[in-house]
Amino acid sequence: LEEKLMLVESTGMGIDKVLVETFEESHYAARMDTNVPAGRSGTTCVVTILDTNTATLYTGNVGDSRAIVGVQKLNEDGS
């Protein structure tokens, strides 16, 4: 995931597409690994990426996990 995110700007691939592609590749790799008992294994994963250039928050999840986003409001003095 990290390597693909480094290529986002140079390839034009969006962060959302990088997340989907990475989840699909991980799923495929697990299905092909004979050491992973597919009938008895479960998977959960939550990934959150903040694009500081656009102030956009991307979240991806697999399984029954979810992300909760909270916002902290600062006082006028910044505390």
Secondary structure, DSSP 4 states (H G I P E B T S, - for coil): -HHHHHTHHHH---HHHHHHHHHHHHHHHHHH-TTS-TTT----EEEEEEETTTTEEEEEEETT--------PPPTT--
